[in-house]
Amino acid sequence: MRRRPRHVGEEVWRFLLVGGAGFVVDVGVFTLLRTSALGLLEDRPLTAKVVSTVVATAVTWLGNRWWTWGHRTTGSTRRELLLFLAVNAGGTGIALACLAVSHYVLGLTSVLADNVSANGVGLVLGTAFRFVAYRALVFRDVPGRRPPPVPPSEALLVPGPHRTDLHRTELHRPGPGRSGAEPGGAA
């Protein structure tokens, strides 16, 4: 059930779990592209990192959009997606900068060194940047916007009338006959 987290700590945990799934995808794709398992980009670590990040971005977009910050009403999904991609590019730039310094400046060219710089140092710095930027810019509540409709799969889990065309705020707002007082009786 998509419900509003009680505090920012819950958003952090959701973000980290979604990011963990993205991390597994990112590292897995990166390593496959850089090693003899596929070896498609053995000698091109920056290109391999960009490809792995694009695949991981799809995973994290879906997870963050529908689970981490699914309770927020952000307005335009198109605007949100474009901002998400821009912020993600910033986080990717941080990881690429760490990889470039390690690989080309320090001369640490092994797959392990590339993974530590890009998926260790770069990922930690990029993750902190992404959380702050996603929360402040991408998945921010827009005043006056209605929350998304309750999906049919959640309709029975939400107290109140079981109409899926109602929005979350309407499910919890007393309406005619739902004010708590019986019609024609004493309040």
C-alpha positions in Angstrom: 0.0 0.0 0.0 1.3 3.4 -0.9 1.0 5.5 2.2 2.8 8.7 3.3 5.9 7.8 5.3 5.8 8.9 8.9 9.1 10.8 8.7 12.1 11.5 6.5 13.9 8.4 7.9 11.3 6.2 6.2 11.9 8.0 2.9 15.6 7.4 3.4 15.2 3.7 3.9 12.9 3.4 0.9 15.3 5.4 -1.2 18.2 3.2 -0.1 16.4 0.0 -0.8 15.5 1.2 -4.3 19.0 2.4 -4.8 20.3 -1.0 -3.6 18.4 -2.6 -6.4 19.8 -0.1 -8.8 23.2 -0.6 -7.4 23.1 -4.4 -8.1 21.9 -3.7 -11.6 24.6 -1.0 -12.2 27.5 -3.1 -10.8 26.3 -6.2 -12.6 25.9 -4.6 -16.0 29.2 -2.6 -15.6 31.2 -5.8 -14.6 29.7 -7.8 -17.4 30.6 -5.2 -20.0 34.1 -4.8 -18.6 35.0 -8.5 -18.2 35.4 -11.4 -20.5 31.9 -12.7 -19.5 30.6 -10.4 -22.2 33.7 -8.2 -22.8 31.8 -5.8 -25.1 33.5 -2.8 -23.5 36.6 -4.3 -21.9 38.8 -1.3 -22.8 36.2 1.4 -22.5 35.3 1.8 -18.8 33.6 5.2 -19.1 31.3 3.9 -21.8 30.6 0.8 -19.8 29.7 2.9 -16.8 27.3 5.1 -18.8 25.5 2.1 -20.2 25.2 0.4 -16.8 23.9 3.7 -15.3 21.2 4.0 -17.9 19.9 0.5 -17.2 20.0 1.2 -13.4 18.2 4.5 -13.9 15.2 2.7 -15.3 15.1 0.5 -12.2 15.5 3.4 -9.8 13.0 5.7 -11.6 10.2 3.1 -11.3 11.1 2.3 -7.6 11.4 5.9 -6.5 8.4 7.1 -8.5 6.0 4.5 -7.3 7.3 3.5 -3.8 9.8 5.9 -2.2 7.9 9.1 -3.2 4.7 7.7 -4.6 2.7 9.5 -1.9 3.8 12.9 -3.1 1.8 14.9 -5.7 4.3 16.3 -8.0 2.2 17.7 -10.9 3.6 16.8 -14.3 5.1 13.3 -14.8 7.0 14.6 -17.8 8.6 17.4 -15.8 9.3 15.0 -13.0 11.0 12.5 -15.4 13.1 15.2 -17.0 14.3 16.5 -13.6 14.9 12.9 -12.5 17.1 12.4 -15.5 19.0 15.7 -15.0 19.6 14.9 -11.3 20.6 11.4 -12.2 23.1 12.7 -14.8 24.6 14.9 -12.0 25.0 11.8 -9.8 26.5 9.9 -12.8 28.9 12.8 -13.4 30.1 12.5 -9.8 30.7 8.7 -10.3 32.4 9.3 -13.7 34.7 11.9 -12.2 35.8 9.5 -9.5 36.4 6.8 -12.1 38.3 9.1 -14.4 40.6 10.3 -11.7 41.3 6.8 -10.5 41.7 5.2 -14.0 43.4 8.0 -15.9 45.1 10.2 -13.4 46.1 7.7 -10.7 46.7 4.8 -13.2 44.5 2.3 -11.3 43.2 0.4 -14.3 42.0 -3.0 -13.0 38.4 -3.9 -12.9 38.5 -3.9 -9.1 40.0 -0.4 -9.0 37.4 0.8 -11.5 34.6 -0.7 -9.4 35.9 0.8 -6.2 36.2 4.3 -7.7 33.0 4.3 -9.7 30.7 2.1 -7.6 32.2 2.8 -4.2 33.4 6.3 -3.8 31.4 7.7 -6.7 28.3 5.9 -5.7 28.3 7.2 -2.1 28.8 10.8 -3.2 26.3 10.5 -6.0 23.7 8.9 -3.7 23.9 11.7 -1.2 23.5 14.2 -4.0 20.6 12.3 -5.6 18.6 12.0 -2.3 18.7 15.7 -1.6 18.0 16.7 -5.1 15.2 14.2 -5.7 13.5 15.2 -2.5 13.9 18.9 -3.0 13.4 19.2 -6.8 11.9 16.1 -8.4 9.5 14.5 -6.0 8.3 17.6 -4.2 4.7 18.1 -3.2 3.0 20.7 -5.4 0.5 22.8 -3.3 -3.0 22.5 -4.6 -2.5 19.3 -6.6 -4.6 16.3 -5.9 -2.9 13.1 -4.8 -3.0 10.3 -7.4 -6.0 8.1 -7.5 -6.0 5.0 -5.3 -5.1 2.0 -7.5 -7.8 -0.8 -7.6 -5.3 -3.1 -5.9 -5.2 -0.8 -2.9 -8.9 0.2 -2.8 -9.8 -2.5 -0.2 -6.8 -1.6 2.0 -7.8 2.1 2.4 -10.6 2.8 4.9 -13.7 4.5 3.5 -15.7 4.1 0.3 -14.3 1.6 -2.1 -14.4 3.6 -5.3 -11.1 3.7 -7.2 -12.0 7.0 -9.0 -11.8 8.8 -5.7 -8.5 10.5 -4.7 -6.8 9.8 -1.4 -7.9 13.0 0.2 -11.5 12.2 -0.7 -11.2 8.8 0.9 -10.5 10.3 4.3 -12.7 13.4 4.1 -16.2 13.1 5.5 -18.9 13.7 3.0 -22.7 13.6 2.9 -23.8 10.8 5.2 -20.2 10.1 6.3 -19.9 12.9 8.9 -20.1 10.6 11.9 -23.7 11.7 12.8 -26.6 9.6 11.8 -29.1 11.2 9.4 -32.0 12.7 11.5 -30.3 11.7 14.8 -28.4 13.6 17.4 -24.8 14.3 16.8 
